[in-house]
Amino acid sequence: MKIGVISYWFPPEPAFIPGCLAEELAARGHEVRVLTGFPNYPTGRIYPGYRQRWREQTEEGGVTIRRVPMYASHDGSSARRAARQLSYAMTSALAAPGYLAGVDALYVYFPPAGAYAAAALLRLLRRVPAVVHVQDVWPEAVTEPATEGRAESGGMMHGLLSRTMRGIYRSAAGIAVIAPSMRDVVIERGGDPDKVRVVLNWTDERLFRPIGTTPAARRAIGHRGHTTVMHAGTMGPFQRVDTAVRAAAAVDGKVDLDLVLVGSGPEERQSRQLAEELGATNIRFLGWHPPAEMADLYAAAEYQLVLLRDLPALHGAVPAKLQAALSAGAPVVASAGGDTVDLVERARAGLSCPAEDWQALADRFALAAVIPGTARAEMAQRARDSYLARMSLRTGVDQIEQMLAEAAASRRRR
């Protein structure tokens, strides 16, 4: 097949889902063309070695990549976020008719909603079918519905995005969602049940894989012989790292357990302040580390911590951290709800408790500290087995490839 991949994010940005998919489809003999922007996440500045211009086309890993100019910004301004996404919607739609001429089907990585603009235009002009890979439930992931006391503009934006998403769901030839609960939401909002399928995300398997721990890695995380739980990733409003800080402080001095936090984010500063206020001696903040180092750091800890807030929009979300941990063969402590906890419990790959309940998480930490090493090793093996069976790159691409083939066949029949 000739396949077009439309993605707002793409490597060298940390966007391994569309990146690995494109490479794997090309390796399977498909002709793959990617339409994306110039890399600028997370700083909002164009990466060194790139200069925005209209005609930027390269060949990488058997994949043809066309980059279009866009407004680059990643600050907290909602107006600039909208401008960033709208600029990509416009430039990608302008480039699509020529660059993606002759493709049999499109794969659209979602969000943002503007990524669908080029697909919508090709559907209108040439009846090219699109398979949408939904990573977040919009508009809840970015706006809140109108309520008493809320600004009218916020409610209007929520309503506009809701109508936009219904239109996308109804027009898509296929919809892949990343969690079972998300399938129910998409169907309720207009998706055809026969076209909506659960395709669990994979991780970057070149980075996250089982490896043995090393003295250097243990020194890097400050391992002092205690059971170590690591949270690696964003420290933001959807994780609420304060829950883990309070839980670790509650068991400080009672059990030999350390909490190590790797990464950064908008709530890192307040979490550091909270740990200081609580006088916790078993919490360490290591700051950001490049992805290439993370497998070694994972292996140096006994457990990986997955945090999600108790929000309805997140019950059908599965954070990328979970796939990375399972692929690396790491036991998990999950403070979350919905599908995330269900996946951990079904795999018997770790411990779980309700989201945002620091006392329940403290109990899980205390239990984690006394579980024998042999039992942890069995959890680790079940984690890896579950990943290979349900979440691997091969499994995911098999499903996406089938959906694209069905979309292309339906176009030929019409």
C-alpha positions as CSV (number, residue, x, y, z in Angstrom):
1,M,0.0,0.0,0.0
2,K,0.9,3.6,-0.3
3,I,0.3,5.1,3.2
4,G,0.3,8.7,4.3
5,V,1.1,9.4,8.0
6,I,-0.1,12.8,9.3
7,S,1.3,13.7,12.7
8,Y,1.9,17.0,14.5
9,W,4.7,15.3,16.5
10,F,7.4,13.2,14.9
11,P,11.0,12.2,15.7
12,P,13.5,13.6,16.6
13,E,10.8,14.8,19.0
14,P,9.8,12.2,21.6
15,A,7.0,10.8,19.4
16,F,7.9,7.2,19.1
17,I,4.3,6.0,18.3
18,P,4.1,7.6,14.8
19,G,7.8,7.3,14.3
20,C,8.1,3.6,15.0
21,L,4.8,2.9,13.1
22,A,6.2,4.6,9.9
23,E,9.5,2.7,10.1
24,E,7.8,-0.6,10.7
25,L,5.3,-0.2,7.9
26,A,8.1,0.7,5.5
27,A,10.1,-2.3,6.7
28,R,7.0,-4.4,5.8
29,G,7.2,-3.2,2.2
30,H,4.7,-0.3,2.2
31,E,5.5,3.1,0.7
32,V,5.2,5.5,3.5
33,R,5.0,9.3,3.4
34,V,5.0,11.4,6.5
35,L,3.6,14.9,6.7
36,T,4.6,16.7,9.9
37,G,6.0,20.0,11.3
38,F,9.5,21.1,12.3
39,P,10.6,19.6,15.6
40,N,10.3,22.0,18.5
41,Y,8.9,20.1,21.5
42,P,9.2,20.6,24.5
43,T,11.1,23.9,24.4
44,G,9.0,25.7,21.7
45,R,12.3,26.4,19.8
46,I,13.1,24.7,16.5
47,Y,15.8,22.0,17.0
48,P,19.4,22.8,16.0
49,G,20.1,21.7,12.4
50,Y,16.5,22.6,11.2
51,R,15.3,25.8,9.6
52,Q,11.7,26.3,8.8
53,R,11.0,26.5,5.1
54,W,8.3,25.4,2.8
55,R,10.0,22.6,0.9
56,E,11.8,20.4,3.4
57,Q,11.8,16.7,2.4
58,T,14.1,14.0,3.5
59,E,14.4,10.2,3.4
60,E,14.9,8.4,6.8
61,G,14.7,4.7,7.5
62,G,12.9,4.0,4.2
63,V,10.3,6.7,5.0
64,T,9.8,10.0,3.1
65,I,9.3,12.9,5.5
66,R,7.9,16.3,4.5
67,R,8.0,19.0,7.1
68,V,5.8,22.1,6.9
69,P,6.4,25.5,8.6
70,M,4.3,26.2,11.8
71,Y,4.2,28.7,14.6
72,A,6.4,27.2,17.3
73,S,5.5,27.8,21.0
74,H,5.1,25.6,24.1
75,D,4.4,28.1,26.8
76,G,1.3,28.3,29.0
77,S,-0.6,30.7,26.7
78,S,-3.8,29.2,25.4
79,A,-3.9,31.7,22.5
80,R,-0.4,30.7,21.4
81,R,-1.2,27.0,21.7
82,A,-4.2,27.6,19.5
83,A,-2.0,29.5,17.0
84,R,0.5,26.7,17.0
85,Q,-2.0,24.1,16.2
86,L,-4.0,26.2,13.6
87,S,-0.8,27.1,11.8
88,Y,0.0,23.4,11.4
89,A,-3.5,22.6,10.3
90,M,-3.3,25.2,7.5
91,T,0.2,24.4,6.2
92,S,-0.3,20.7,6.3
93,A,-3.6,21.0,4.5
94,L,-1.9,23.2,1.8
95,A,0.9,20.6,1.3
96,A,-1.3,17.4,1.4
97,P,-2.9,17.4,-2.0
98,G,0.4,17.5,-3.8
99,Y,2.6,15.6,-1.4
100,L,0.1,12.8,-0.5
101,A,-1.3,12.4,-4.0
102,G,-1.9,8.7,-4.8
103,V,-1.9,7.3,-1.3
104,D,-4.3,4.5,-0.6
105,A,-5.1,5.4,3.0
106,L,-4.0,7.8,5.7
107,Y,-3.0,7.3,9.3
108,V,-3.6,10.4,11.5
109,Y,-2.0,10.6,15.0
110,F,-4.3,12.5,17.3
111,P,-4.2,15.0,19.1
112,P,-4.3,17.8,18.2
113,A,-7.5,18.1,16.3
114,G,-5.8,20.3,13.7
115,A,-3.9,17.3,12.5
116,Y,-7.1,16.0,10.9
117,A,-7.3,19.1,8.6
118,A,-5.2,17.6,5.8
119,A,-7.0,14.3,6.0
120,A,-10.4,16.0,5.8
121,L,-9.3,17.9,2.7
122,L,-8.0,14.7,1.0
123,R,-11.3,13.0,1.9
124,L,-13.2,15.8,0.3
125,L,-11.1,16.1,-2.8
126,R,-10.1,12.5,-3.5
127,R,-12.1,10.3,-1.1
128,V,-8.9,9.1,0.7
129,P,-9.9,7.2,3.8
130,A,-8.2,7.9,7.2
131,V,-7.6,5.9,10.3
132,V,-7.4,8.1,13.4
133,H,-5.2,6.9,16.3
134,V,-6.8,8.6,19.4
135,Q,-4.4,9.2,22.3
136,D,-6.5,11.6,24.4
137,V,-10.2,12.2,24.9
138,W,-10.9,15.7,23.6
139,P,-12.1,18.3,24.5
140,E,-11.8,17.2,28.2
141,A,-8.0,16.8,27.9
142,V,-7.7,20.5,27.0
143,T,-10.9,22.4,28.1
144,E,-13.7,22.1,30.6
145,P,-17.4,22.4,29.8
146,A,-19.3,25.7,30.6
147,T,-20.3,25.9,34.2
148,E,-21.7,28.7,36.4
149,G,-18.9,31.2,37.0
150,R,-16.7,30.0,34.2
151,A,-15.8,32.3,31.4
152,E,-18.1,32.1,28.4
153,S,-15.2,31.8,26.0
154,G,-14.0,28.6,27.7
155,G,-17.5,27.0,27.4
156,M,-17.7,28.1,23.7
157,M,-14.3,26.5,23.0
158,H,-15.4,23.2,24.7
159,G,-18.5,23.2,22.6
160,L,-16.7,23.9,19.4
161,L,-14.1,21.1,20.0
162,S,-16.9,18.7,21.0
163,R,-18.6,19.3,17.6
164,T,-15.3,19.0,15.8
165,M,-14.6,15.7,17.4
166,R,-18.0,14.3,16.5
167,G,-17.4,15.2,12.9
168,I,-13.9,13.5,12.9
169,Y,-15.3,10.3,14.5
170,R,-18.1,10.1,12.0
171,S,-16.0,10.7,9.0
172,A,-13.0,8.5,9.9
173,A,-12.8,5.1,8.1
174,G,-11.3,3.6,11.2
175,I,-10.6,4.7,14.8
176,A,-7.9,3.2,17.0
177,V,-8.1,4.0,20.7
178,I,-5.5,3.2,23.4
179,A,-7.8,1.9,26.1
180,P,-11.1,-0.1,26.4
181,S,-12.9,2.7,28.3
182,M,-11.9,5.2,25.6
183,R,-13.7,3.0,23.0
184,D,-17.0,3.5,24.9
185,V,-16.5,7.3,24.9
186,V,-15.7,7.5,21.2
187,I,-18.7,5.4,20.3
188,E,-21.0,7.5,22.5
189,R,-19.7,10.6,20.6
190,G,-20.4,9.4,17.1
191,G,-17.9,6.7,16.3
192,D,-19.2,3.6,14.4
193,P,-18.8,0.6,16.8
194,D,-17.7,-1.5,13.9
195,K,-14.8,0.9,13.1
196,V,-13.6,1.6,16.7
197,R,-10.9,-0.8,17.9
198,V,-8.6,-0.9,21.0
199,V,-5.0,-0.8,20.0
200,L,-2.8,-0.5,23.1
201,N,0.2,1.8,22.6
202,W,3.7,0.4,22.4
203,T,6.9,2.0,23.7
204,D,10.2,2.7,22.1
205,E,11.5,-0.8,22.3
206,R,15.0,0.2,21.3
207,L,15.3,2.1,24.6
208,F,13.0,0.2,27.1
209,R,14.0,-3.4,27.4
210,P,15.0,-5.7,30.2
211,I,18.7,-5.2,31.1
212,G,20.6,-6.0,34.3
213,T,21.3,-3.4,36.9
214,T,24.8,-1.9,37.1
215,P,26.7,-0.3,40.0
216,A,27.0,2.9,37.9
217,A,23.2,3.1,37.5
218,R,22.6,2.4,41.2
219,R,25.0,5.2,42.0
220,A,23.2,7.5,39.6
221,I,19.9,7.1,41.4
222,G,21.6,7.2,44.9
223,H,20.5,3.6,45.7
224,R,21.4,3.0,49.3
225,G,20.2,-0.6,49.7
226,H,16.6,0.3,50.4
227,T,13.6,-0.8,48.2
228,T,13.5,2.0,45.6
229,V,10.4,3.2,43.8
230,M,11.0,5.4,40.8
231,H,8.7,7.9,39.2
232,A,10.1,8.8,35.8
233,G,8.5,11.4,33.6
234,T,6.4,14.6,33.7
235,M,5.6,16.2,37.1
236,G,2.4,18.0,36.1
237,P,-1.3,18.5,36.9
238,F,-2.3,15.1,35.5
239,Q,0.2,13.2,37.6
240,R,-0.1,15.1,40.9
241,V,3.3,13.9,42.2
242,D,2.5,15.4,45.7
243,T,0.5,12.2,46.3
244,A,3.7,10.2,46.1
245,V,5.7,12.7,48.1
246,R,3.1,12.5,51.0
247,A,3.0,8.7,50.8
248,A,6.8,8.3,50.9
249,A,7.1,10.8,53.8
250,A,4.5,8.8,55.7
251,V,6.6,5.6,55.6
252,D,9.9,7.4,56.2
253,G,11.7,5.7,59.1
254,K,9.1,2.9,59.3
255,V,10.3,0.8,56.4
256,D,13.4,0.8,54.2
257,L,11.9,2.5,51.1
258,D,13.1,5.4,49.0
259,L,11.2,7.4,46.4
260,V,13.3,8.7,43.4
261,L,11.8,11.2,41.0
262,V,13.4,11.5,37.6
263,G,12.1,14.2,35.3
264,S,10.6,17.7,35.5
265,G,7.4,19.6,34.9
266,P,5.3,22.5,36.2
267,E,4.7,20.9,39.6
268,E,8.2,19.8,40.3
269,R,9.0,22.9,42.4
270,Q,6.0,22.6,44.7
271,S,6.7,18.9,45.1
272,R,10.3,19.7,46.2
273,Q,9.0,22.2,48.6
274,L,6.5,19.7,50.0
275,A,9.2,17.1,50.6
276,E,11.2,19.7,52.4
277,E,8.3,20.8,54.6
278,L,7.5,17.2,55.5
279,G,11.1,16.6,56.4
280,A,11.3,13.4,54.3
281,T,14.7,11.9,54.2
282,N,13.7,9.1,51.8
283,I,12.9,11.2,48.7
284,R,15.3,12.3,46.0
285,F,14.8,14.5,42.9
286,L,17.2,13.7,40.1
287,G,16.0,16.1,37.5
288,W,15.7,15.4,33.8
289,H,17.7,12.6,32.1
290,P,17.8,11.9,28.4
291,P,15.7,8.9,27.2
292,A,18.8,6.9,26.2
293,E,19.7,6.6,29.9
294,M,16.3,5.6,31.2
295,A,16.6,1.8,30.7
296,D,19.7,1.7,33.0
297,L,17.9,3.9,35.6
298,Y,14.8,1.7,35.5
299,A,16.9,-1.4,36.1
300,A,18.5,0.2,39.2
301,A,15.1,0.6,40.9
302,E,12.9,-2.2,42.3
303,Y,9.6,-0.6,41.2
304,Q,8.3,1.9,38.7
305,L,5.6,4.3,39.9
306,V,2.6,5.2,37.6
307,L,0.5,8.2,38.8
308,L,-2.7,9.6,37.4
309,R,-5.2,12.0,38.9
310,D,-8.7,10.9,39.6
311,L,-10.4,12.7,36.7
312,P,-13.1,11.1,34.5
313,A,-11.1,12.0,31.3
314,L,-8.2,10.0,32.6
315,H,-10.0,6.8,33.5
316,G,-9.7,5.8,29.8
317,A,-6.1,6.9,29.5
318,V,-3.0,4.7,29.8
319,P,0.2,6.7,30.3
320,A,3.2,5.9,28.2
321,K,5.1,5.3,31.5
322,L,3.2,2.0,31.9
323,Q,4.2,0.5,28.6
324,A,7.8,1.6,29.2
325,A,7.9,-0.1,32.6
326,L,6.3,-3.3,31.4
327,S,8.5,-3.5,28.4
328,A,11.6,-3.0,30.6
329,G,10.3,-5.9,32.8
330,A,9.8,-3.6,35.8
331,P,7.2,-4.3,38.6
332,V,4.8,-1.4,38.9
333,V,3.1,0.5,41.7
334,A,0.1,2.2,40.2
335,S,-1.9,5.0,41.9
336,A,-4.6,5.5,39.3
337,G,-8.0,4.4,38.2
338,G,-9.8,2.9,35.2
339,D,-7.8,1.1,32.5
340,T,-4.4,1.7,33.9
341,V,-5.0,-0.2,37.1
342,D,-7.0,-2.8,35.3
343,L,-4.0,-3.6,33.0
344,V,-1.6,-3.8,36.0
345,E,-4.0,-6.1,37.9
346,R,-4.8,-8.4,35.0
347,A,-1.0,-8.8,34.3
348,R,-0.3,-9.3,38.0
349,A,2.7,-7.1,37.4
350,G,2.7,-5.0,40.6
351,L,0.6,-3.2,43.2
352,S,-2.2,-0.7,42.8
353,C,-4.4,1.7,44.8
354,P,-6.9,4.4,44.1
355,A,-5.8,7.6,42.5
356,E,-4.8,10.7,44.6
357,D,-5.1,8.7,47.9
358,W,-1.7,9.2,49.6
359,Q,-2.6,7.0,52.6
360,A,-3.5,4.1,50.3
361,L,-0.3,4.7,48.4
362,A,1.7,4.7,51.6
363,D,0.3,1.3,52.4
364,R,1.4,0.0,48.9
365,F,4.8,1.5,49.5
366,A,5.1,-0.3,52.9
367,L,4.0,-3.6,51.2
368,A,6.4,-3.1,48.3
369,A,9.3,-2.8,50.8
370,V,8.7,-6.3,52.3
371,I,7.9,-8.3,49.2
372,P,10.7,-10.9,48.7
373,G,13.1,-10.6,45.8
374,T,11.8,-13.8,44.2
375,A,8.3,-12.5,44.2
376,R,9.4,-9.3,42.6
377,A,11.3,-11.2,39.9
378,E,8.1,-13.1,39.1
379,M,6.2,-9.8,38.8
380,A,8.9,-8.5,36.5
381,Q,8.6,-11.5,34.2
382,R,4.8,-11.2,34.1
383,A,5.2,-7.5,33.3
384,R,7.4,-8.3,30.3
385,D,5.2,-11.2,29.1
386,S,2.1,-9.0,29.3
387,Y,3.8,-6.3,27.2
388,L,4.9,-8.7,24.5
389,A,1.4,-10.3,24.3
390,R,-0.7,-7.1,24.3
391,M,1.3,-3.9,23.8
392,S,4.3,-4.6,21.6
393,L,5.2,-2.7,18.5
394,R,4.6,-5.8,16.4
395,T,1.2,-6.4,17.9
396,G,0.1,-2.8,17.5
397,V,1.4,-2.3,14.0
398,D,-0.4,-5.6,13.0
399,Q,-3.7,-4.0,14.0
400,I,-3.1,-0.6,12.5
401,E,-1.9,-2.2,9.2
402,Q,-5.1,-4.3,9.1
403,M,-7.2,-1.2,9.7
404,L,-5.4,0.7,6.9
405,A,-5.9,-2.2,4.5
406,E,-9.6,-2.4,5.3
407,A,-9.9,1.4,4.7
408,A,-8.1,1.1,1.4
409,A,-10.3,-1.8,0.3
410,S,-13.5,0.0,1.2
411,R,-12.4,2.9,-1.0
412,R,-11.7,0.6,-3.9
413,R,-15.2,-1.0,-3.5
414,R,-16.8,2.5,-3.6
